[in-house]
Amino acid sequence: MAWDDWLTITETLEDQLYLEIQARMLAEITDFDYLLDIAVNYQRQNWQKDEIIKNCIAKIGDLETEIIKISLKKEKIIIQELKGISSSSFNVIFASEFLIKFNLYFRIFHICLLWLLH
């Protein structure tokens, strides 16, 4: 599963039919004031849904940050254990620390991209 699969919208036939019925019902409205009221209410609902989605994405970013912190703590413990094994393994430890930092920066970049795409 790709990381962005949850962003993909999959419409079923039932979804498409429901949307078509809703669109046709709106197209048949002749009362301008009623149509204006519906448009205003849809705009408000759309704004509220946008705010909920924004809050959800922020919460996902916070949770991913916590996962990264926990992962880094575990990786640091492993690195400290490796340091105790042999002093000649400095290159391995240096490379491991570099990869950990690179991984962290990549994850932060990923979270920022998700936020910007919203």
C-alpha positions as CSV (number, residue, x, y, z in Angstrom):
1,M,0.0,0.0,0.0
2,A,1.4,3.4,-1.0
3,W,1.6,6.1,1.6
4,D,-0.9,8.2,-0.2
5,D,-3.6,5.6,-0.9
6,W,-5.8,7.1,1.8
7,L,-5.9,10.3,-0.3
8,T,-7.4,8.5,-3.3
9,I,-11.2,8.8,-3.8
10,T,-13.0,5.7,-5.0
11,E,-16.5,6.3,-6.1
12,T,-18.9,3.4,-6.3
13,L,-21.7,3.2,-8.7
14,E,-24.1,4.0,-5.9
15,D,-22.0,7.1,-5.0
16,Q,-22.1,8.3,-8.6
17,L,-25.9,7.8,-8.8
18,Y,-26.5,9.6,-5.6
19,L,-24.4,12.6,-6.7
20,E,-26.3,12.7,-10.0
21,I,-29.7,12.7,-8.3
22,Q,-28.5,15.5,-6.0
23,A,-27.2,17.5,-8.9
24,R,-30.5,17.1,-10.9
25,M,-32.6,18.0,-7.9
26,L,-30.6,21.3,-7.5
27,A,-30.8,22.0,-11.3
28,E,-34.6,21.7,-11.1
29,I,-35.0,24.4,-8.4
30,T,-36.6,27.5,-9.7
31,D,-37.0,29.5,-6.5
32,F,-34.0,31.7,-6.4
33,D,-34.2,32.5,-2.7
34,Y,-34.4,28.8,-1.8
35,L,-31.5,28.1,-4.1
36,L,-29.5,30.9,-2.5
37,D,-30.2,29.5,0.9
38,I,-29.0,26.0,-0.2
39,A,-25.8,27.5,-1.7
40,V,-25.1,29.5,1.5
41,N,-25.6,26.4,3.7
42,Y,-23.4,24.2,1.4
43,Q,-20.7,26.8,1.6
44,R,-20.8,26.8,5.4
45,Q,-20.8,23.0,5.5
46,N,-17.9,22.9,3.1
47,W,-15.9,25.3,5.3
48,Q,-16.6,23.2,8.4
49,K,-15.5,20.0,6.6
50,D,-12.3,21.8,5.5
51,E,-11.6,22.8,9.1
52,I,-12.2,19.2,10.3
53,I,-9.9,17.8,7.6
54,K,-7.2,20.4,8.5
55,N,-7.4,19.4,12.1
56,C,-7.2,15.7,11.2
57,I,-4.1,16.2,9.1
58,A,-2.5,18.2,11.9
59,K,-3.3,15.4,14.4
60,I,-1.9,12.9,12.0
61,G,1.3,15.0,11.8
62,D,1.5,15.1,15.6
63,L,1.1,11.4,15.9
64,E,3.7,10.7,13.2
65,T,6.1,13.1,15.1
66,E,5.5,11.0,18.2
67,I,6.2,7.8,16.3
68,I,9.4,9.3,15.0
69,K,10.5,10.4,18.5
70,I,9.9,6.9,19.8
71,S,11.7,5.3,16.8
72,L,14.7,7.6,17.3
73,K,14.9,6.7,21.0
74,K,15.0,3.1,20.1
75,E,17.6,3.6,17.4
76,K,19.8,5.7,19.8
77,I,19.7,2.8,22.3
78,I,20.9,0.4,19.6
79,I,23.6,2.8,18.5
80,Q,24.8,3.1,22.2
81,E,24.9,-0.7,22.4
82,L,26.9,-0.8,19.2
83,K,29.4,1.7,20.6
84,G,30.0,-0.5,23.5
85,I,30.8,-3.6,21.3
86,S,33.8,-2.2,19.6
87,S,35.6,1.1,19.0
88,S,36.6,0.1,15.5
89,S,32.9,0.2,14.5
90,F,33.0,4.0,14.4
91,N,32.2,4.2,10.7
92,V,29.2,2.0,11.1
93,I,27.9,4.1,14.0
94,F,28.5,7.3,12.1
95,A,26.7,6.0,9.1
96,S,23.8,4.8,11.3
97,E,23.5,8.2,13.0
98,F,23.6,9.9,9.6
99,L,20.8,7.6,8.3
100,I,18.7,8.3,11.4
101,K,19.0,12.0,11.0
102,F,18.3,11.8,7.3
103,N,15.2,9.6,8.0
104,L,13.9,12.2,10.5
105,Y,14.4,15.1,8.1
106,F,12.7,13.1,5.3
107,R,9.7,12.4,7.6
108,I,9.4,16.0,8.6
109,F,9.6,17.0,5.0
110,H,6.8,14.5,4.2
111,I,4.6,15.9,7.0
112,C,5.2,19.4,5.7
113,L,4.2,18.4,2.1
114,L,1.0,16.8,3.4
115,W,0.2,20.0,5.2
116,L,1.0,22.2,2.2
117,L,-1.1,20.0,-0.1
118,H,-4.1,20.7,2.1
